[in-house]
């Protein structure tokens, strides 16, 4: 499954009466663990990156990491969310690199 928007995830959760977990990531190991658990539970997931995580891991690495996670677990509905964008510029840069929610 391709990355989907936060609105799609939350609307489906509201319709079906379930919560969607959100996890901040900084590296591959965290992403793989989250997707493994989501796959085992047949659960959608929100992967978030803070401004600090984007600075630490770099936008290029994080965006490619999440693309890879989506490819490795195509059965998991996945949203990539910019957590706590501190400015319009931060939010716009997140959108430009492929985040599906800010």
C-alpha positions in Angstrom: 0.0 0.0 0.0 1.2 3.5 -0.7 1.5 6.0 2.0 -1.9 7.4 2.9 -3.1 10.6 4.5 -3.8 11.0 8.2 -7.3 12.0 7.3 -7.9 8.6 5.6 -6.5 6.7 8.7 -8.4 8.7 11.2 -11.7 8.6 9.3 -11.5 4.8 9.0 -10.7 4.5 12.7 -13.7 6.7 13.5 -15.9 4.6 11.3 -14.7 1.3 12.7 -14.3 2.6 16.3 -10.5 2.0 16.8 -7.5 4.2 17.7 -4.4 4.5 15.5 -1.0 4.5 17.2 1.6 7.1 16.3 5.3 6.5 16.8 8.2 8.9 16.4 11.2 7.4 14.7 14.8 8.3 14.2 16.3 5.2 12.6 15.7 2.0 10.7 15.5 -0.3 13.7 12.6 1.6 15.1 10.8 1.7 11.8 11.2 -2.1 11.2 10.0 -2.9 14.7 6.9 -0.7 14.3 6.0 -2.2 10.9 6.6 -5.7 12.1 4.1 -5.3 15.0 1.6 -3.5 12.8 1.8 -6.3 10.3 1.3 -9.0 12.9 -1.8 -7.1 14.3 -3.2 -6.1 10.9 -3.2 -2.6 12.2 -2.6 0.8 10.5 0.1 3.0 11.9 1.3 6.6 11.9 5.0 7.1 11.7 6.1 10.5 12.9 9.3 12.5 12.6 10.0 15.5 14.8 12.1 18.4 13.6 14.9 17.0 15.7 14.6 13.6 14.1 14.7 15.2 10.7 17.8 17.1 11.7 19.5 14.0 13.1 18.7 11.5 10.4 18.2 14.0 7.5 15.2 14.4 5.4 16.5 12.3 2.5 17.3 9.3 4.8 13.9 9.5 6.6 11.9 9.8 3.5 13.6 6.9 1.8 13.4 4.9 5.0 9.6 5.3 5.2 9.3 4.5 1.5 11.2 1.3 2.1 9.0 0.5 5.2 5.9 0.9 3.0 7.3 -1.4 0.4 8.3 -4.0 2.8 4.9 -4.1 4.5 2.4 -3.2 1.7 -0.4 -4.7 3.8 0.0 -2.0 6.5 -1.8 1.3 6.0 0.9 3.8 6.8 0.9 7.6 7.3 4.1 9.7 7.6 3.4 12.6 9.9 5.5 15.7 10.6 5.3 15.9 14.4 5.3 19.4 15.9 6.2 21.5 12.8 7.4 24.8 14.2 6.9 26.9 11.1 5.2 27.0 7.7 8.6 26.3 6.2 9.1 23.2 8.3 5.6 21.9 7.2 6.2 22.8 3.5 9.6 21.0 3.5 7.9 17.9 5.0 5.3 17.9 2.3 8.0 18.3 -0.4 9.8 15.2 0.8 6.7 13.0 0.9 5.2 13.3 4.3 1.4 12.6 4.0 0.5 14.7 7.0 1.7 17.8 8.8 
